[in-house]
Amino acid sequence: MVCIVATQIWWTWRVEDVFAKVRSGNKHAMKQENEKQTKDLNDLIDLVRSDIDDQQRKKVNTMIIIDVHARDIVSSFVRDSILDANEFEWESQLRFYWIESFNDIRIK
């Protein structure tokens, strides 16, 4: 569970960072993020195909499922030109935030 929450927090931060990069003028930032997420997903697939024990394989398989969904969301943002954090397509996603001042996680 810790790994899943951590990857969800990281994914939320990465996508919001892409929105900031777009605002700063990098109009290809979402496409670049999509490519990065695809590479990261392929790395997990390589890992699950390696010689790991059954428990690790289950964990990696779970992360692959979650990461495929996350990558598909970013792919749809590329396809539909979603480039702002205030757009409904982003607002409607389940997002995980680490709130440092509370030393806790917030899910929106």
N, CA, C and O atoms as a GROMACS GRO file, in nm:
protein
  432
    1MET      N    1   0.082  -0.120   0.000
    1MET     CA    2   0.000   0.000   0.000
    1MET      C    3   0.086   0.126   0.000
    1MET      O    4   0.052   0.225  -0.065
    2VAL      N    5   0.196   0.122   0.072
    2VAL     CA    6   0.283   0.239   0.078
    2VAL      C    7   0.337   0.272  -0.061
    2VAL      O    8   0.339   0.389  -0.101
    3CYS      N    9   0.379   0.170  -0.133
    3CYS     CA   10   0.432   0.192  -0.269
    3CYS      C   11   0.325   0.249  -0.361
    3CYS      O   12   0.352   0.338  -0.441
    4ILE      N   13   0.204   0.197  -0.349
    4ILE     CA   14   0.095   0.245  -0.435
    4ILE      C   15   0.065   0.392  -0.407
    4ILE      O   16   0.053   0.472  -0.500
    5VAL      N   17   0.053   0.427  -0.280
    5VAL     CA   18   0.025   0.567  -0.244
    5VAL      C   19   0.140   0.656  -0.290
    5VAL      O   20   0.117   0.766  -0.342
    6ALA      N   21   0.262   0.611  -0.270
    6ALA     CA   22   0.378   0.690  -0.310
    6ALA      C   23   0.379   0.714  -0.462
    6ALA      O   24   0.406   0.825  -0.507
    7THR      N   25   0.349   0.611  -0.539
    7THR     CA   26   0.348   0.630  -0.685
    7THR      C   27   0.234   0.721  -0.728
    7THR      O   28   0.248   0.796  -0.824
    8GLN      N   29   0.122   0.715  -0.658
    8GLN     CA   30   0.009   0.803  -0.691
    8GLN      C   31   0.043   0.949  -0.659
    8GLN      O   32   0.008   1.039  -0.736
    9ILE      N   33   0.109   0.972  -0.546
    9ILE     CA   34   0.152   1.108  -0.511
    9ILE      C   35   0.251   1.159  -0.615
    9ILE      O   36   0.241   1.272  -0.662
   10TRP      N   37   0.346   1.074  -0.651
   10TRP     CA   38   0.448   1.112  -0.749
   10TRP      C   39   0.384   1.141  -0.884
   10TRP      O   40   0.421   1.238  -0.950
   11TRP      N   41   0.289   1.057  -0.927
   11TRP     CA   42   0.222   1.079  -1.055
   11TRP      C   43   0.146   1.212  -1.055
   11TRP      O   44   0.153   1.288  -1.152
   12THR      N   45   0.073   1.239  -0.948
   12THR     CA   46   0.000   1.366  -0.938
   12THR      C   47   0.097   1.483  -0.950
   12THR      O   48   0.071   1.578  -1.023
   13TRP      N   49   0.208   1.478  -0.878
   13TRP     CA   50   0.306   1.585  -0.882
   13TRP      C   51   0.362   1.601  -1.024
   13TRP      O   52   0.376   1.713  -1.074
   14ARG      N   53   0.394   1.489  -1.089
   14ARG     CA   54   0.452   1.496  -1.223
   14ARG      C   55   0.356   1.561  -1.322
   14ARG      O   56   0.397   1.646  -1.401
   15VAL      N   57   0.229   1.522  -1.318
   15VAL     CA   58   0.133   1.580  -1.412
   15VAL      C   59   0.113   1.728  -1.382
   15VAL      O   60   0.106   1.808  -1.475
   16GLU      N   61   0.104   1.765  -1.258
   16GLU     CA   62   0.089   1.907  -1.226
   16GLU      C   63   0.214   1.985  -1.264
   16GLU      O   64   0.205   2.102  -1.302
   17ASP      N   65   0.331   1.922  -1.255
   17ASP     CA   66   0.455   1.985  -1.302
   17ASP      C   67   0.450   2.007  -1.453
   17ASP      O   68   0.500   2.108  -1.502
   18VAL      N   69   0.391   1.914  -1.526
   18VAL     CA   70   0.375   1.931  -1.671
   18VAL      C   71   0.288   2.053  -1.700
   18VAL      O   72   0.320   2.132  -1.789
   19PHE      N   73   0.180   2.069  -1.626
   19PHE     CA   74   0.095   2.186  -1.646
   19PHE      C   75   0.175   2.315  -1.624
   19PHE      O   76   0.157   2.412  -1.698
   20ALA      N   77   0.262   2.316  -1.525
   20ALA     CA   78   0.347   2.433  -1.499
   20ALA      C   79   0.444   2.455  -1.615
   20ALA      O   80   0.466   2.569  -1.656
   21LYS      N   81   0.500   2.348  -1.668
   21LYS     CA   82   0.592   2.360  -1.782
   21LYS      C   83   0.519   2.415  -1.905
   21LYS      O   84   0.575   2.494  -1.980
   22VAL      N   85   0.396   2.372  -1.925
   22VAL     CA   86   0.316   2.423  -2.038
   22VAL      C   87   0.293   2.573  -2.020
   22VAL      O   88   0.308   2.650  -2.115
   23ARG      N   89   0.258   2.615  -1.898
   23ARG     CA   90   0.238   2.758  -1.871
   23ARG      C   91   0.365   2.838  -1.896
   23ARG      O   92   0.360   2.954  -1.935
   24SER      N   93   0.480   2.773  -1.874
   24SER     CA   94   0.608   2.840  -1.896
   24SER      C   95   0.651   2.840  -2.041
   24SER      O   96   0.755   2.897  -2.075
   25GLY      N   97   0.574   2.777  -2.128
   25GLY     CA   98   0.603   2.783  -2.270
   25GLY      C   99   0.641   2.653  -2.338
   25GLY      O  100   0.658   2.650  -2.460
   26ASN      N  101   0.656   2.544  -2.262
   26ASN     CA  102   0.690   2.415  -2.324
   26ASN      C  103   0.561   2.345  -2.368
   26ASN      O  104   0.501   2.271  -2.291
   27LYS      N  105   0.521   2.370  -2.492
   27LYS     CA  106   0.394   2.316  -2.539
   27LYS      C  107   0.399   2.165  -2.564
   27LYS      O  108   0.295   2.103  -2.587
   28HIS      N  109   0.518   2.106  -2.560
   28HIS     CA  110   0.532   1.961  -2.582
   28HIS      C  111   0.552   1.884  -2.451
   28HIS      O  112   0.580   1.764  -2.453
   29ALA      N  113   0.536   1.951  -2.338
   29ALA     CA  114   0.565   1.889  -2.208
   29ALA      C  115   0.476   1.768  -2.181
   29ALA      O  116   0.524   1.668  -2.127
   30MET      N  117   0.349   1.774  -2.218
   30MET     CA  118   0.259   1.661  -2.191
   30MET      C  119   0.299   1.540  -2.276
   30MET      O  120   0.297   1.427  -2.228
   31LYS      N  121   0.335   1.565  -2.400
   31LYS     CA  122   0.379   1.456  -2.487
   31LYS      C  123   0.508   1.394  -2.432
   31LYS      O  124   0.525   1.272  -2.433
   32GLN      N  125   0.598   1.477  -2.383
   32GLN     CA  126   0.723   1.428  -2.325
   32GLN      C  127   0.695   1.345  -2.200
   32GLN      O  128   0.758   1.242  -2.177
   33GLU      N  129   0.600   1.390  -2.119
   33GLU     CA  130   0.563   1.314  -1.999
   33GLU      C  131   0.502   1.180  -2.037
   33GLU      O  132   0.530   1.078  -1.973
   34ASN      N  133   0.420   1.178  -2.140
   34ASN     CA  134   0.360   1.053  -2.187
   34ASN      C  135   0.470   0.954  -2.228
   34ASN      O  136   0.463   0.836  -2.195
   35GLU      N  137   0.569   1.003  -2.299
   35GLU     CA  138   0.681   0.917  -2.341
   35GLU      C  139   0.759   0.866  -2.220
   35GLU      O  140   0.800   0.750  -2.217
   36LYS      N  141   0.779   0.953  -2.120
   36LYS     CA  142   0.851   0.914  -1.998
   36LYS      C  143   0.772   0.807  -1.922
   36LYS      O  144   0.830   0.710  -1.874
   37GLN      N  145   0.641   0.826  -1.911
   37GLN     CA  146   0.560   0.728  -1.840
   37GLN      C  147   0.558   0.594  -1.914
   37GLN      O  148   0.556   0.488  -1.851
   38THR      N  149   0.558   0.597  -2.046
   38THR     CA  150   0.564   0.473  -2.124
   38THR      C  151   0.696   0.402  -2.100
   38THR      O  152   0.698   0.280  -2.087
   39LYS      N  153   0.805   0.476  -2.095
   39LYS     CA  154   0.936   0.416  -2.068
   39LYS      C  155   0.939   0.355  -1.928
   39LYS      O  156   0.986   0.243  -1.910
   40ASP      N  157   0.887   0.429  -1.828
   40ASP     CA  158   0.884   0.376  -1.692
   40ASP      C  159   0.799   0.249  -1.684
   40ASP      O  160   0.834   0.154  -1.614
   41LEU      N  161   0.689   0.247  -1.756
   41LEU     CA  162   0.603   0.129  -1.760
   41LEU      C  163   0.676   0.011  -1.824
   41LEU      O  164   0.667  -0.102  -1.775
   42ASN      N  165   0.748   0.036  -1.931
   42ASN     CA  166   0.826  -0.071  -1.995
   42ASN      C  167   0.934  -0.125  -1.901
   42ASN      O  168   0.964  -0.244  -1.904
   43ASP      N  169   0.991  -0.037  -1.819
   43ASP     CA  170   1.090  -0.082  -1.720
   43ASP      C  171   1.026  -0.176  -1.618
   43ASP      O  172   1.087  -0.276  -1.579
   44LEU      N  173   0.904  -0.145  -1.575
   44LEU     CA  174   0.833  -0.235  -1.482
   44LEU      C  175   0.802  -0.368  -1.549
   44LEU      O  176   0.812  -0.474  -1.486
   45ILE      N  177   0.765  -0.364  -1.676
   45ILE     CA  178   0.736  -0.488  -1.749
   45ILE      C  179   0.862  -0.574  -1.757
   45ILE      O  180   0.856  -0.695  -1.741
   46ASP      N  181   0.975  -0.510  -1.784
   46ASP     CA  182   1.102  -0.584  -1.785
   46ASP      C  183   1.129  -0.646  -1.648
   46ASP      O  184   1.176  -0.760  -1.638
   47LEU      N  185   1.100  -0.571  -1.542
   47LEU     CA  186   1.122  -0.621  -1.407
   47LEU      C  187   1.035  -0.742  -1.378
   47LEU      O  188   1.083  -0.841  -1.322
   48VAL      N  189   0.908  -0.737  -1.414
   48VAL     CA  190   0.816  -0.847  -1.384
   48VAL      C  191   0.854  -0.972  -1.464
   48VAL      O  192   0.820  -1.084  -1.424
   49ARG      N  193   0.923  -0.954  -1.573
   49ARG     CA  194   0.968  -1.069  -1.654
   49ARG      C  195   1.100  -1.127  -1.604
   49ARG      O  196   1.144  -1.232  -1.652
   50SER      N  197   1.162  -1.060  -1.510
   50SER     CA  198   1.290  -1.108  -1.458
   50SER      C  199   1.267  -1.212  -1.348
   50SER      O  200   1.153  -1.248  -1.317
   51ASP      N  201   1.376  -1.260  -1.292
   51ASP     CA  202   1.370  -1.364  -1.190
   51ASP      C  203   1.346  -1.299  -1.052
   51ASP      O  204   1.440  -1.268  -0.980
   52ILE      N  205   1.218  -1.281  -1.020
   52ILE     CA  206   1.180  -1.226  -0.889
   52ILE      C  207   1.084  -1.323  -0.822
   52ILE      O  208   1.021  -1.405  -0.890
   53ASP      N  209   1.074  -1.314  -0.691
   53ASP     CA  210   0.986  -1.409  -0.621
   53ASP      C  211   0.839  -1.371  -0.643
   53ASP      O  212   0.808  -1.262  -0.692
   54ASP      N  213   0.751  -1.462  -0.605
   54ASP     CA  214   0.607  -1.444  -0.632
   54ASP      C  215   0.549  -1.320  -0.566
   54ASP      O  216   0.466  -1.252  -0.625
   55GLN      N  217   0.592  -1.291  -0.444
   55GLN     CA  218   0.541  -1.174  -0.373
   55GLN      C  219   0.581  -1.045  -0.445
   55GLN      O  220   0.498  -0.955  -0.462
   56GLN      N  221   0.705  -1.036  -0.486
   56GLN     CA  222   0.751  -0.919  -0.561
   56GLN      C  223   0.676  -0.909  -0.694
   56GLN      O  224   0.638  -0.799  -0.735
   57ARG      N  225   0.654  -1.021  -0.760
   57ARG     CA  226   0.582  -1.021  -0.888
   57ARG      C  227   0.441  -0.966  -0.872
   57ARG      O  228   0.394  -0.890  -0.957
   58LYS      N  229   0.374  -1.003  -0.764
   58LYS     CA  230   0.239  -0.952  -0.738
   58LYS      C  231   0.242  -0.800  -0.719
   58LYS      O  232   0.155  -0.729  -0.770
   59LYS      N  233   0.341  -0.752  -0.645
   59LYS     CA  234   0.353  -0.607  -0.622
   59LYS      C  235   0.379  -0.533  -0.753
   59LYS      O  236   0.317  -0.430  -0.781
   60VAL      N  237   0.471  -0.586  -0.832
   60VAL     CA  238   0.504  -0.520  -0.959
   60VAL      C  239   0.385  -0.526  -1.054
   60VAL      O  240   0.357  -0.428  -1.125
   61ASN      N  241   0.314  -0.638  -1.058
   61ASN     CA  242   0.194  -0.648  -1.142
   61ASN      C  243   0.090  -0.543  -1.103
   61ASN      O  244   0.028  -0.482  -1.190
   62THR      N  245   0.072  -0.523  -0.974
   62THR     CA  246  -0.023  -0.421  -0.926
   62THR      C  247   0.022  -0.283  -0.971
   62THR      O  248  -0.060  -0.202  -1.015
   63MET      N  249   0.150  -0.255  -0.959
   63MET     CA  250   0.201  -0.125  -1.002
   63MET      C  251   0.186  -0.107  -1.152
   63MET      O  252   0.159   0.004  -1.198
   64ILE      N  253   0.202  -0.213  -1.228
   64ILE     CA  254   0.185  -0.204  -1.374
   64ILE      C  255   0.040  -0.166  -1.407
   64ILE      O  256   0.016  -0.079  -1.490
   65ILE      N  257  -0.055  -0.230  -1.341
   65ILE     CA  258  -0.196  -0.198  -1.365
   65ILE      C  259  -0.225  -0.052  -1.336
   65ILE      O  260  -0.290   0.016  -1.415
   66ILE      N  261  -0.178  -0.004  -1.223
   66ILE     CA  262  -0.201   0.136  -1.185
   66ILE      C  263  -0.130   0.230  -1.281
   66ILE      O  264  -0.186   0.332  -1.322
   67ASP      N  265  -0.007   0.196  -1.319
   67ASP     CA  266   0.070   0.282  -1.409
   67ASP      C  267   0.014   0.284  -1.551
   67ASP      O  268   0.024   0.385  -1.620
   68VAL      N  269  -0.044   0.173  -1.595
   68VAL     CA  270  -0.109   0.173  -1.727
   68VAL      C  271  -0.226   0.271  -1.726
   68VAL      O  272  -0.244   0.349  -1.820
   69HIS      N  273  -0.304   0.266  -1.620
   69HIS     CA  274  -0.417   0.360  -1.609
   69HIS      C  275  -0.367   0.505  -1.607
   69HIS      O  276  -0.423   0.591  -1.675
   70ALA      N  277  -0.263   0.532  -1.529
   70ALA     CA  278  -0.208   0.667  -1.520
   70ALA      C  279  -0.154   0.713  -1.655
   70ALA      O  280  -0.178   0.827  -1.697
   71ARG      N  281  -0.081   0.625  -1.723
   71ARG     CA  282  -0.027   0.659  -1.855
   71ARG      C  283  -0.139   0.684  -1.956
   71ARG      O  284  -0.129   0.773  -2.039
   72ASP      N  285  -0.246   0.604  -1.948
   72ASP     CA  286  -0.359   0.623  -2.038
   72ASP      C  287  -0.427   0.758  -2.017
   72ASP      O  288  -0.474   0.820  -2.112
   73ILE      N  289  -0.432   0.803  -1.893
   73ILE     CA  290  -0.488   0.936  -1.865
   73ILE      C  291  -0.402   1.043  -1.933
   73ILE      O  292  -0.455   1.132  -1.999
   74VAL      N  293  -0.271   1.033  -1.916
   74VAL     CA  294  -0.182   1.131  -1.978
   74VAL      C  295  -0.192   1.122  -2.131
   74VAL      O  296  -0.189   1.224  -2.200
   75SER      N  297  -0.203   1.001  -2.185
   75SER     CA  298  -0.220   0.985  -2.330
   75SER      C  299  -0.347   1.055  -2.378
   75SER      O  300  -0.348   1.117  -2.484
   76SER      N  301  -0.453   1.044  -2.300
   76SER     CA  302  -0.577   1.113  -2.338
   76SER      C  303  -0.560   1.264  -2.330
   76SER      O  304  -0.620   1.338  -2.409
   77PHE      N  305  -0.478   1.312  -2.236
   77PHE     CA  306  -0.450   1.456  -2.229
   77PHE      C  307  -0.376   1.501  -2.354
   77PHE      O  308  -0.403   1.609  -2.407
   78VAL      N  309  -0.282   1.420  -2.400
   78VAL     CA  310  -0.210   1.453  -2.524
   78VAL      C  311  -0.308   1.455  -2.640
   78VAL      O  312  -0.311   1.551  -2.718
   79ARG      N  313  -0.388   1.351  -2.651
   79ARG     CA  314  -0.485   1.340  -2.762
   79ARG      C  315  -0.585   1.456  -2.763
   79ARG      O  316  -0.618   1.509  -2.869
   80ASP      N  317  -0.632   1.496  -2.644
   80ASP     CA  318  -0.737   1.597  -2.634
   80ASP      C  319  -0.684   1.737  -2.604
   80ASP      O  320  -0.762   1.829  -2.581
   81SER      N  321  -0.552   1.753  -2.605
   81SER     CA  322  -0.488   1.883  -2.578
   81SER      C  323  -0.529   1.942  -2.443
   81SER      O  324  -0.565   2.059  -2.435
   82ILE      N  325  -0.524   1.861  -2.340
   82ILE     CA  326  -0.552   1.907  -2.204
   82ILE      C  327  -0.420   1.961  -2.149
   82ILE      O  328  -0.328   1.884  -2.123
   83LEU      N  329  -0.412   2.092  -2.132
   83LEU     CA  330  -0.285   2.154  -2.096
   83LEU      C  331  -0.295   2.247  -1.975
   83LEU      O  332  -0.204   2.327  -1.950
   84ASP      N  333  -0.405   2.238  -1.902
   84ASP     CA  334  -0.425   2.326  -1.787
   84ASP      C  335  -0.484   2.246  -1.671
   84ASP      O  336  -0.575   2.165  -1.690
   85ALA      N  337  -0.432   2.268  -1.552
   85ALA     CA  338  -0.476   2.195  -1.434
   85ALA      C  339  -0.620   2.226  -1.396
   85ALA      O  340  -0.681   2.152  -1.318
   86ASN      N  341  -0.677   2.333  -1.449
   86ASN     CA  342  -0.814   2.370  -1.417
   86ASN      C  343  -0.917   2.307  -1.510
   86ASN      O  344  -1.037   2.329  -1.494
   87GLU      N  345  -0.872   2.230  -1.606
   87GLU     CA  346  -0.966   2.167  -1.698
   87GLU      C  347  -1.034   2.048  -1.628
   87GLU      O  348  -0.975   1.981  -1.544
   88PHE      N  349  -1.158   2.025  -1.666
   88PHE     CA  350  -1.238   1.921  -1.603
   88PHE      C  351  -1.171   1.784  -1.608
   88PHE      O  352  -1.178   1.708  -1.512
   89GLU      N  353  -1.107   1.753  -1.720
   89GLU     CA  354  -1.045   1.621  -1.736
   89GLU      C  355  -0.940   1.593  -1.628
   89GLU      O  356  -0.924   1.478  -1.586
   90TRP      N  357  -0.870   1.697  -1.583
   90TRP     CA  358  -0.776   1.679  -1.473
   90TRP      C  359  -0.847   1.684  -1.339
   90TRP      O  360  -0.821   1.603  -1.250
   91GLU      N  361  -0.936   1.780  -1.324
   91GLU     CA  362  -1.010   1.795  -1.198
   91GLU      C  363  -1.088   1.669  -1.163
   91GLU      O  364  -1.111   1.641  -1.045
   92SER      N  365  -1.130   1.593  -1.263
   92SER     CA  366  -1.212   1.474  -1.238
   92SER      C  367  -1.129   1.351  -1.202
   92SER      O  368  -1.185   1.245  -1.172
   93GLN      N  369  -0.996   1.364  -1.203
   93GLN     CA  370  -0.909   1.251  -1.168
   93GLN      C  371  -0.889   1.242  -1.017
   93GLN      O  372  -0.890   1.343  -0.946
   94LEU      N  373  -0.871   1.118  -0.970
   94LEU     CA  374  -0.837   1.097  -0.830
   94LEU      C  375  -0.690   1.135  -0.813
   94LEU      O  376  -0.602   1.073  -0.873
   95ARG      N  377  -0.664   1.239  -0.731
   95ARG     CA  378  -0.528   1.291  -0.717
   95ARG      C  379  -0.484   1.279  -0.571
   95ARG      O  380  -0.562   1.302  -0.479
   96PHE      N  381  -0.358   1.242  -0.554
   96PHE     CA  382  -0.300   1.221  -0.421
   96PHE      C  383  -0.194   1.328  -0.397
   96PHE      O  384  -0.105   1.348  -0.480
   97TYR      N  385  -0.202   1.396  -0.283
   97TYR     CA  386  -0.108   1.503  -0.250
   97TYR      C  387  -0.045   1.477  -0.114
   97TYR      O  388  -0.113   1.436  -0.020
   98TRP      N  389   0.084   1.501  -0.104
   98TRP     CA  390   0.151   1.501   0.025
   98TRP      C  391   0.147   1.644   0.074
   98TRP      O  392   0.204   1.732   0.010
   99ILE      N  393   0.081   1.668   0.187
   99ILE     CA  394   0.071   1.801   0.244
   99ILE      C  395   0.172   1.809   0.358
   99ILE      O  396   0.150   1.756   0.467
  100GLU      N  397   0.283   1.876   0.330
  100GLU     CA  398   0.394   1.878   0.425
  100GLU      C  399   0.355   1.943   0.558
  100GLU      O  400   0.395   1.896   0.664
  101SER      N  401   0.277   2.050   0.551
  101SER     CA  402   0.241   2.120   0.675
  101SER      C  403   0.157   2.033   0.769
  101SER      O  404   0.160   2.052   0.891
  102PHE      N  405   0.083   1.938   0.714
  102PHE     CA  406   0.004   1.844   0.795
  102PHE      C  407   0.078   1.713   0.817
  102PHE      O  408   0.037   1.631   0.899
  103ASN      N  409   0.187   1.693   0.742
  103ASN     CA  410   0.260   1.566   0.745
  103ASN      C  411   0.165   1.450   0.718
  103ASN      O  412   0.165   1.349   0.788
  104ASP      N  413   0.084   1.469   0.612
  104ASP     CA  414  -0.020   1.372   0.580
  104ASP      C  415  -0.055   1.378   0.432
  104ASP      O  416  -0.010   1.466   0.359
  105ILE      N  417  -0.134   1.282   0.390
  105ILE     CA  418  -0.177   1.272   0.251
  105ILE      C  419  -0.319   1.325   0.240
  105ILE      O  420  -0.403   1.302   0.327
  106ARG      N  421  -0.345   1.395   0.130
  106ARG     CA  422  -0.480   1.440   0.097
  106ARG      C  423  -0.515   1.383  -0.040
  106ARG      O  424  -0.436   1.388  -0.133
  107ILE      N  425  -0.635   1.330  -0.049
  107ILE     CA  426  -0.683   1.274  -0.175
  107ILE      C  427  -0.797   1.363  -0.222
  107ILE      O  428  -0.891   1.391  -0.149
  108LYS      N  429  -0.785   1.406  -0.348
  108LYS     CA  430  -0.890   1.492  -0.404
  108LYS      C  431  -0.947   1.425  -0.527
  108LYS      O  432  -1.037   1.480  -0.591
   0.00000   0.00000   0.00000
